[in-house]
Amino acid sequence: MKDHSQPNHNCQTTAVSSSPSTPLDMDAGIWSKLPEELLELVLSFLPLKNLLNLRSTCKRFKSLLFSPSFVFKHSSSPFPSFLLLSHPQCFHHFPLYDTTAATWRKLPLSLSPLLPCATGAAQASLLSSSNGLLCFLLPNSFLVLNLMTKSSRVIEFPYYPFGFEIFSLIATPAGYNMFMISSGSSSKSTLLYDSKAQSWQKFNFSETVLSNNCQETGVYFKGCLYFVTPEPFSIVCFELESGKWERPIPELPAELMFARLVSSGDGGGGEGKKLCLIGGVGRNGIARSLKVWEWECSGGMKWVEVERLPERMCKKLMSVCFHNYEHLYCFWHQGLICVCCYNWPEVLYFKVSRRTWHWVPKCPSLPDKSNCGFRWFSFMPNLYASA
């Protein structure tokens, strides 16, 4: 009979500890040996917050994240896009509404570290947003910044004293321009800042083309900024390349009580494929309905009506602005036409693809009794928008 009590010298055993206190760490040398293509693929799956944190990890990660190949492959990643709210009662942060997830979020970045040391966040007024860049007005300058990369540039006023109106920020993949009408001298002029040349240009301004009481910001469409003049309503445009003012669209729909323009290129750095008109239609100064038209360039060059706001929603919109249509403004945001009011905490938007209307609810972080001064912007984070 075989004695099973004797040890079997032909067998070898290895003790493996299952204690959770001794985790298996990945050899740091493996990362340095990964091929560039594989490392790019791994990083492309990371959330935006992790990508930003990796910049300070090592020089290799930072150079890779901003390398031309990585930008080309991943710059079109589906980062969330937001409706950004600027309000006097929340000047130190910017509430964000995620239009994809249909929920409110809070931007976890403070302006204070990005502002000049002599300027407080309370003194910085948000003017415009375009292609991931934000432009603020400081006491004696403008501040253009990318909150994602924490890069910024302070742009001094072209002269002192300096006043301006009708400000617009136009950002493209190649850079950005700041457009404004100067009111700092006896005669007004058009000023344009070019980020590539880092210089100001001055052009003549004719008040017969654009009335001096026009309050609307410019809408970027096919290399030009388009504006709606006050009554009698008409459309004029400023060509950024030549600095000339023109009247390219001769007629507008009848019985307009107010008119606003939006372009599908606004905010995203594109030229824009659509130019849309949002207008209140009625008589005797009272708008009874709100319609959306699209400019048809071919086959007669005319405005084509594409949608009408349902009657019940129209009554609410007109009541919240108290029929003071100067309080209404519009902008394009990722396939949405947003209609906002300076004295109302909700946003009405039209989803172009589905042709449906919706209300964005009031931001929960705002006080119950919020003052006027609601300013909404289209904000699309962009790692590669250079300030």
Protein Blocks (a to p, Z undefined) as FASTA:
>chain_A
ZZfkbccfkbccddddfbfklccdddfklmmmpcfklmmmmmmmpcfklmmmmmmmpmkl
mmmmmgmklmmmmmmpccddddddddfklmmbccdddfklopadddfbdfklmpcfkbcf
klpccfbdcehiacdddfkbccdddfklopacddddfbdcdddehiaddddfkbccdddd
dfkbfbdcdddddfklopacdddddfklmcckbcbdcddeehiacdddddddddddddfk
lopacdfbfbdcehiabdcdddfkgonlpnbjadcddddddeehiafbdcdddddfeghi
aaddfbdcdfklmmmmmmmnoopaklpccddeehiacdddfkbcbdcdddfklopacddd
ddfkbcfbdcehiacddddddfklcZZ
